[in-house]
Amino acid sequence: MRPKLLSLATAVPEYELRTEDVIVEATKIFGGRHEDFDRMMPVYANTGINMRHSICPYEWFHEEQGWQERSEAFVTGASHLFGVVSARALEQAGLSASQIDTIVMISSTGIATPTIEARVMSDLGFRDDVNRVPVFGLGCAGGIAGLALAARLAAAQPDTNVLVVVIELCSLTFRRDEMTKSNIIATALFGDGAAAAVLSTLGKNPHGEIEFMGEHTWPGTQDVMGWRMDNQGFSAIFSRSIPDLALRDLRPAADQFLRGHNLNLTHIGAYSFHPGGAKVIAAIETAFDLETGRLTNERRILANYGNMSAPTVLFVLNEGLKENFTGRRFVSALGPGFTAGFLTMLQ
């Protein structure tokens, strides 16, 4: 029995970071302190992003923040977003919190023990015997990996309901003490957001069925994307080779995944990709022989929300599910490892 996607919901925090304002604030923080800042300023205007969201106001970023301050902000912000986005997903599915048997929690932008779902489950009405599956470290691929994991758990226990919650607070990784290209790209690109979905073999089928799932990790690519950790917190690691990897290597890996299920791209009628950045979107269109501009949902989500890491592809998928489409959809995201996550679903 294939697991059904009963609901998919999204949420963002209250503070809006418009690009024109971000440029002003970044100039206040970096200008005059780092001689390379003026040279790197065009990064902010070339991302294809108009606005992002943050759990903290601009004032927070002007102050020195260490592990303790970042961790406290993560627990507070993630706990709030968990309540908001899970309630939306449950309402869409027509279920109460007490009807959820397993919670999968995905995040890579903060560390909390007990994990977020454990901190909020009692107050939100989840049963005390609910199964908890917190997962850390998947980065931008976490949205697909989390959805796939939830689907496998739902299929393994056909009479259960599985809730997957994906929360990333990328803004908390901002480093005012670093004038590296990776840090500037991160401050120009990343935002905060959350997504949640309910999967089960029971109930109605509003969004379709999860069909096949898989991953591909390229050897020798651990330094392409990830976190460096020090006394202040996380520090972003980005390789300039990411668009080239998407252009050169993603399609062969996707073809291999599809062949393993006796499929190829002629069987795919719709796509939803993680929009890592404007260059990555263009590279994916070229790699998959899609006409330029085809990935409109990806560009729209990037423009309005930025790169939220793991939830972003679920924002894109949510837009795709609103369209009048019947057939097979291919969903994919790239993350640290360097790893591609793949998923097909029938609508």
Rosetta blueprint (number, residue, H / E / L):
1 M L
2 R L
3 P L
4 K E
5 L E
6 L E
7 S E
8 L E
9 A E
10 T E
11 A E
12 V L
13 P L
14 E L
15 Y E
16 E E
17 L E
18 R E
19 T H
20 E H
21 D H
22 V H
23 I H
24 V H
25 E H
26 A H
27 T H
28 K H
29 I H
30 F H
31 G L
32 G L
33 R L
34 H L
35 E L
36 D L
37 F H
38 D H
39 R H
40 M H
41 M L
42 P H
43 V H
44 Y H
45 A H
46 N L
47 T L
48 G L
49 I L
50 N L
51 M E
52 R E
53 H E
54 S E
55 I L
56 C L
57 P L
58 Y H
59 E H
60 W H
61 F H
62 H L
63 E L
64 E L
65 Q L
66 G L
67 W H
68 Q H
69 E H
70 R H
71 S H
72 E H
73 A H
74 F H
75 V H
76 T H
77 G H
78 A H
79 S H
80 H H
81 L H
82 F H
83 G H
84 V H
85 V H
86 S H
87 A H
88 R H
89 A H
90 L H
91 E H
92 Q H
93 A H
94 G L
95 L L
96 S L
97 A H
98 S H
99 Q H
100 I L
101 D L
102 T E
103 I E
104 V E
105 M E
106 I E
107 S E
108 S L
109 T L
110 G L
111 I L
112 A L
113 T L
114 P L
115 T L
116 I H
117 E H
118 A H
119 R H
120 V H
121 M H
122 S H
123 D H
124 L H
125 G L
126 F L
127 R L
128 D L
129 D L
130 V L
131 N E
132 R E
133 V E
134 P E
135 V E
136 F E
137 G L
138 L L
139 G H
140 C H
141 A H
142 G H
143 G H
144 I H
145 A H
146 G H
147 L H
148 A H
149 L H
150 A H
151 A H
152 R H
153 L H
154 A H
155 A H
156 A H
157 Q L
158 P L
159 D L
160 T L
161 N E
162 V E
163 L E
164 V E
165 V E
166 V E
167 I E
168 E E
169 L E
170 C H
171 S H
172 L H
173 T H
174 F L
175 R L
176 R L
177 D L
178 E L
179 M L
180 T L
181 K H
182 S H
183 N H
184 I H
185 I H
186 A H
187 T H
188 A H
189 L H
190 F E
191 G L
192 D E
193 G E
194 A E
195 A E
196 A E
197 A E
198 V E
199 L E
200 S E
201 T L
202 L L
203 G L
204 K L
205 N L
206 P L
207 H L
208 G L
209 E E
210 I E
211 E E
212 F E
213 M E
214 G E
215 E E
216 H E
217 T E
218 W L
219 P L
220 G L
221 T L
222 Q L
223 D L
224 V L
225 M E
226 G E
227 W E
228 R E
229 M E
230 D L
231 N L
232 Q L
233 G L
234 F E
235 S E
236 A E
237 I E
238 F E
239 S L
240 R L
241 S L
242 I H
243 P H
244 D H
245 L H
246 A H
247 L H
248 R H
249 D L
250 L H
251 R H
252 P H
253 A H
254 A H
255 D H
256 Q H
257 F H
258 L H
259 R H
260 G L
261 H L
262 N L
263 L L
264 N L
265 L H
266 T H
267 H H
268 I L
269 G L
270 A E
271 Y E
272 S E
273 F E
274 H L
275 P L
276 G L
277 G L
278 A H
279 K H
280 V H
281 I H
282 A H
283 A H
284 I H
285 E H
286 T H
287 A H
288 F L
289 D L
290 L L
291 E L
292 T L
293 G L
294 R L
295 L L
296 T H
297 N H
298 E H
299 R H
300 R H
301 I H
302 L H
303 A H
304 N H
305 Y H
306 G L
307 N E
308 M L
309 S L
310 A L
311 P L
312 T H
313 V H
314 L H
315 F H
316 V H
317 L H
318 N H
319 E H
320 G H
321 L H
322 K L
323 E L
324 N L
325 F L
326 T L
327 G L
328 R E
329 R E
330 F E
331 V E
332 S E
333 A E
334 L E
335 G E
336 P L
337 G L
338 F L
339 T E
340 A E
341 G E
342 F E
343 L E
344 T E
345 M E
346 L E
347 Q L
